[in-house]
Amino acid sequence: MKLLRSKKKQSEKKPGADGGPKASTGFTQSGEQSVDLAGEHWKILLVDDEPDIHEVTRIGLKKFAFDGKPVELTSAYSGQEAKRILQKDSDFAAAMIDVVMETEEAGLDLVRFIRETMGLSHIRLIIRTGQPGKAPERYVIESFDIDDYREKTELSALKMQTMFRNAIKSYRDIVTIEKNRRELDQKVKERTRELNESNQKLEHTIRKLKAALGKVKQLSGLLPICSYCKQIRDDKGYWNQLENYIQSHSEVEFSHGICQECAEKHFPGMGLYDDEDL
């Protein structure tokens, strides 16, 4: 069994090795998990220390496809190997994990590593065990963030395809919702920035209007004016020349001249208004 597993492991394609796909952490610079649905395959991680399980799974999923795309299986023969694979490329739709491998809880330790250490929430995790007594279904489901629990003896090819169809569909929907949420968040941020800029411009305009309004002087109310000399009394009781009062309470400026009536009265014979243009 040891020799067979060693040969099988050597034949498996490692992510990012010898011209394979470039390793990807699956996270954006902001720390969010980045998932791409545009690939040609649904990537499945199969973690089990029995080579026969890998072979049977590949045969059972050979013609399986979901949403027009087949699956691409990546094999790991221990929990530690699976961790190394995920650290190089975490963009898997689902992982089917055995419980008892290099240790009796290697699979459960891997689940903790995926969910808690790596923070991968999109990948669907399926526990498949040949020793349910070592990891009872109720205990595993209640204690670990997994999406399905299966015994190896109950998985026919049809049941396996149904299980992966549900897992991949769930993964696709979660990723789509998350993508839409990020796009909406980005639009909200952009719109908020635009509104902030508009508010700043509006506040600047308001400040300018207030400053201009502060310079405006307006005459209003009842003005006490002398019936004879036409002087106006201010609010302090002083009498002011009409033009002085108006100038001090408005932006009006006066240019002095003489009307025709006053010219004839005060300057008779000078002909100040003989020129019609005046």
C-alpha atoms as one frame of an Amber mdcrd trajectory, in Angstrom:
protein
   0.000   0.000   0.000   2.833   2.420   0.792   4.541   1.719  -2.530   1.295
   2.116  -4.488   0.545   5.474  -2.827   4.053   6.722  -3.558   3.744   5.881
  -7.251   0.312   7.442  -7.428   1.491  10.637  -5.781   4.335  10.976  -8.260
   1.874  10.809 -11.168  -0.397  13.522  -9.789  -0.199  17.005 -11.359   0.889
  19.603  -8.826  -0.531  23.114  -9.098   1.995  25.579 -10.464   4.666  22.953
 -11.198   6.369  22.381 -14.579   4.318  24.806 -16.622   1.108  24.216 -14.694
  -1.218  27.023 -13.620   0.405  29.811 -11.634  -0.077  29.548  -7.897  -2.745
  31.860  -6.507  -3.500  32.665  -2.894  -7.113  33.480  -3.736  -7.109  36.767
  -1.841  -7.248  40.392  -2.948  -4.863  43.041  -1.612  -7.594  44.140   0.811
  -7.656  40.644   2.355 -10.948  39.508   0.842 -11.134  36.077  -0.752 -10.947
  36.487  -4.530 -12.811  33.842  -6.530 -12.971  33.456 -10.292 -15.959  31.732
 -11.903 -14.658  32.281 -15.421 -12.408  29.208 -15.485 -12.979  26.254 -17.788
 -13.341  23.759 -14.912 -14.789  23.461 -11.443 -11.757  22.738  -9.271 -12.209
  19.985  -6.678  -9.667  19.035  -4.004  -9.734  15.352  -3.071  -7.993  14.562
   0.238  -7.649  10.880   1.122  -4.741   8.560   1.953  -6.169   5.682  -0.095
  -5.179   5.820  -3.787  -8.145   3.626  -4.741 -10.520   6.329  -3.463  -8.906
   8.865  -5.787  -9.228   6.515  -8.751 -12.866   5.623  -8.023 -13.766   9.287
  -7.580 -12.140  10.219 -10.882 -14.038   7.480 -12.681 -17.333   8.513 -11.069
 -16.867  12.155 -12.095 -15.325  11.515 -15.515 -18.396  12.632 -17.464 -19.833
  14.926 -14.819 -20.381  18.590 -15.657 -22.271  21.437 -14.078 -23.370  24.595
 -15.838 -21.503  23.481 -18.952 -18.146  22.973 -17.196 -16.477  19.688 -16.133
 -14.605  19.204 -12.876 -10.849  19.201 -12.409  -9.651  17.021  -9.546  -6.502
  17.766  -7.542  -5.338  14.958  -5.278  -3.745  15.205  -1.845  -2.860  12.110
   0.152  -2.606  13.716   3.585  -3.864  16.708   5.484  -0.433  18.324   5.363
  -0.182  17.940   1.604  -3.642  19.470   1.221  -2.547  22.482   3.314   0.469
  23.036   1.068  -1.731  22.882  -2.037  -4.250  25.345  -0.590  -1.532  27.766
   0.448  -0.411  27.911  -3.193  -3.885  27.946  -4.746  -7.088  28.274  -2.714
  -9.460  28.731  -5.646 -11.367  25.458  -5.216 -15.127  25.054  -5.464 -15.198
  22.072  -3.097 -12.995  19.726  -1.127 -13.859  16.138  -0.216 -11.867  15.205
   2.888 -11.214  11.930   4.661 -11.032  12.093   8.451  -8.458   9.454   9.413
  -5.192   9.887   7.479  -1.755  10.614   8.991  -3.584  11.098  12.307  -7.037
  10.097  13.493  -8.310  13.676  13.124  -6.162  14.884  10.221  -9.236  15.675
   8.139 -10.888  17.647  10.918  -7.662  19.537  11.541  -7.655  20.393   7.841
 -11.218  21.738   8.111 -10.109  24.016  10.968  -7.121  25.136   8.927  -9.264
  25.992   5.891 -11.981  27.850   7.767 -10.105  29.444  10.642  -6.445  29.781
   9.663  -6.905  30.561   5.973 -10.335  32.136   6.365 -11.739  30.401   3.279
 -15.517  30.622   3.446 -16.517  29.971  -0.176 -15.086  26.487  -0.645 -17.641
  23.760   0.130 -16.266  21.136   2.515 -17.475  17.542   2.405 -16.338  15.015
   4.985 -16.165  11.483   3.548 -15.033   8.846   5.984 -14.679   5.099   6.018
 -14.557   5.059   9.821 -17.663   6.890  11.084 -16.974   5.611  14.567 -13.854
   7.774  14.722 -15.810  10.895  13.746 -19.559  10.504  14.407 -21.770  12.481
  12.037 -23.599  14.480  14.733 -20.350  15.505  16.437 -18.678  16.553  13.181
 -21.670  18.505  11.848 -22.224  20.350  15.128 -18.547  21.048  15.841 -17.082
  21.889  12.433 -18.001  24.286   9.619 -18.651  21.661   6.949 -21.318  21.442
   4.256 -21.883  17.690   3.979 -20.999  14.404   5.683 -20.835  11.088   3.833
 -19.674   7.557   4.504 -17.537   5.980   1.803 -19.802   2.961   1.518 -22.879
   5.036   0.631 -21.432   6.972  -2.291 -22.374   5.499  -5.635 -21.393   7.331
  -8.818 -24.863   8.891  -9.080 -24.942   9.997  -5.436 -21.445  11.402  -5.781
 -22.474  13.450  -8.822 -25.589  14.707  -7.016 -23.489  15.653  -4.000 -21.000
  17.617  -6.087 -23.758  19.229  -8.136 -25.270  20.627  -4.936 -21.867  21.667
  -3.582 -20.779  23.446  -6.769 -24.164  25.137  -7.169 -23.910  26.428  -3.603
 -20.349  27.619  -4.241 -21.361  29.382  -7.464 -24.302  31.147  -5.816 -22.232
  32.269  -2.820 -19.474  33.609  -5.058 -22.006  35.424  -7.264 -23.686  37.042
  -4.266 -20.308  38.079  -2.848 -19.230  39.491  -6.214 -22.445  41.515  -6.450
 -21.950  42.751  -2.888 -18.414  43.942  -3.631 -19.570  45.706  -6.791 -22.404
  47.363  -4.866 -19.999  48.416  -2.109 -17.706  49.927  -4.729 -20.596  51.846
  -6.307 -21.698  53.074  -2.888 -18.147  54.259  -2.131 -17.899  56.042  -5.480
 -21.307  57.662  -5.044 -20.444  58.671  -1.479 -17.216  60.248  -2.713 -19.138
  62.156  -5.409 -21.682  63.368  -2.858 -18.914  64.461  -0.482 -17.266  66.419
  -3.278 -20.613  68.021  -4.181 -21.258  68.877  -0.540 -17.831  70.469  -0.243
 -18.477  72.583  -3.337 -21.918  73.538  -2.002 -20.499  74.493   1.385 -17.869
  76.623  -0.364 -20.592  78.357  -2.379 -22.666  78.943   0.755 -19.667  80.465
   2.536 -19.080  82.797  -0.406 -22.766  83.807  -0.461 -22.758  84.439   3.275
 -19.634  86.552   2.931 -21.237  88.536   0.116 -24.480  88.893   2.068 -22.536
  90.234   5.028 -21.331  93.090   2.863 -24.816  94.037   1.727 -26.476  96.897
   3.617 -30.191  97.280   3.297 -32.492 100.181   4.198 -35.816  99.162   5.677
 -38.376 100.280   8.197 -39.702 103.785   9.095 -37.169 106.624   8.709 -37.711
 109.873  10.716 -37.012 112.704   8.263 -37.255 116.470   8.777 -40.070 118.003
   6.776 -38.034 121.119   6.066 -34.329 120.332   5.734 -34.836 116.649   4.857
 -32.230 115.424   7.370 -32.740 111.915   8.754 -32.473 110.963  12.395 -30.460
 107.820  13.095 -31.061 105.265  15.852 -28.733 107.217  18.170 -30.779 110.409
  17.872 -28.413 112.302  15.596 -29.607 114.116  12.492 -27.735 113.304   9.284
 -27.714 114.673   5.808 -29.859 112.470   3.581 -26.987 111.353   1.367 -24.737
 110.634   4.354 -27.376 108.466   5.976 -28.085 106.495   2.819 -24.374 105.963
   2.126 -23.751 104.646   5.644 -26.676 102.187   5.411 -26.203 100.886   1.867
 -23.697 100.396  -0.910 -24.971 103.520  -2.704 -22.511 106.237  -3.667 -23.569
 109.740  -4.684 -22.317 112.015  -7.459 -23.435 115.598  -6.886 -24.953 117.886
  -9.544 -27.716 120.503  -9.810 -31.188 120.117 -11.213 -32.694 122.641 -13.681
 -35.108 124.052 -11.111 -32.367 124.751  -8.582 -30.078 126.144 -11.277 -32.689
 128.727 -12.285 -33.444 129.508  -8.628 -29.918 129.808  -7.270 -27.945 130.701
 -10.395 -30.273 132.853 -12.509 -28.906 134.219 -15.734 -26.007 131.756 -15.918
 -27.764 129.631 -18.519 -26.662 126.323 -17.002 -29.392 124.462 -18.839 -29.286
 126.382 -22.117 -27.517 123.403 -23.707 -30.202 120.772 -24.296 -27.680 117.974
 -23.923 -27.372 118.855 -20.250
